[in-house]
């Protein structure tokens, strides 16, 4: 972060949305996740994945085509035409893919654990007509080759998740789907883990998955989704084991762990610094009336220029969390008025709010499965010591307990997802503070401690539900705050019921 921060004031192309989308797609092509001969997501899907305009997507695809990575045709998804090693066209096989993607089987298991609840929440907004449309599309897709079948089923699941209005559900699904995709080029001409008979059986199971969402009985949904993801993983494993080992290969020495980057629309570093300072003021680390560290000290701490620190201070002044006095410094303060409405006229702050609301909903839906994965590894005494220490520092108990859950998740891809979710929640703290204030924060602290009781008596289900209930409560309040200040997009993100 510090190194990146030093370049923040340079107004070059790498700080644009165009560059982030371009770089993301290029990395996937070079890593083999978007394979030679494979199709990119459609332009509409790319807009949804990266939360950018159609114009930005067109510009990115035009640049990738000009640079020789893809080929585009009207009304068709772009095709990858760049091989990672053009001189060795047949060198990639499935063993190379599995050797490179060291997380592939854990990603499948993470999908089996997390995706059922995300689909269940989203399916609640699907109509009967939607499900008829989905079933017809899947049946048509069964008649196509393996790549086109994948495209059809992927589009169905993408559309279901889109119904949730959550900015993160589809982003996560697409990233895991791309990571687990086996390129057709990695298999022999007439073989693929999901080809022929297995493919037809898989289509039937996918139809069962979608039909279970129509009924939306969670235990059935979880069972159907778990079966198909685990069988897919087993099919890939078995096919890979059947292939002869090669002395050399493109995959040799290259390792690609699963990474999720939900913050593709990055904001300037001064905003990150501003959010960090607001958190410290709100939790009492910088008490109201005290001086915030000098500009030079903050510049050293974050590895940025003085100009960046001054922008962060200006942000705090405008939001009411600080007052800068010429010749004396910047004093911490607590807002004595409501949220400055004009801030939500800025796209950056609306984006912050919607990402925060999306992350809260995601956490409310998914913290339960995370607890069930992590619970047996949680050290009660260590957790209680952390709670006492962090309480003195002003940290919310629910954040401490969530952090403890995250560090004990055994599946590395799942841990990666929750680390990134927690980071999004941290960046939205200042919005949360405006809604609650100090008095209500104290109430929330007391309510959150109820979860500790369930941890003490080793009640896994009670502990999971208490954390989920806490996030539902925060989501409800912040959603009301968003609607109160005219952010109508938040209306589409609902508070999930208890599972």
Buried (B, 14 or more C-beta within 10 A) or exposed (E): EEEEBBEBBEEEEEBBBBBBBBEBBBBBBEBBBBBBEBBBBBBBBBBBBBBBEEEBBEBBBEBBBEEEBBEBEEEEBBBBBBBBEEEEEEBBBBBBBBBBBBBBBBBBBBBBBBBBBBBBBBBEBBEEEBBEBBBEBBEEBBEEEBBEBBBBBBBBBBBBBBBBBBBBBBBBBBBBBBBBBBBBBBBEEEEBBBBEEBBEEBBEBBBBBBBBBBEBEEEBBBBBBBBBBBBBBEBBBEBBEEBEEEEEBBBEEBEBBBEBEBBBBBBBBBBBBBBBBBBBBBBBBBEBEEEBBEBEEBBEEBBBBEEBBBBBBBBBBEBBBBBBEEEEBBBBBBBEEEBBEEBBEEEEBBBBBBBBBBBBBBBBBBBBBBBBBBBEEBEEEEBEEBBEEBBEEBBBBBBBBBBBBBEBBEBBBBBBBBBBBBEBBBBBBBBBBBBBEEEEBEEBBEBBBBBBEBBEEEBBEBBBBBBBBBBBBBBBBBBEBBEEBEBEBBEEBBBBEEB
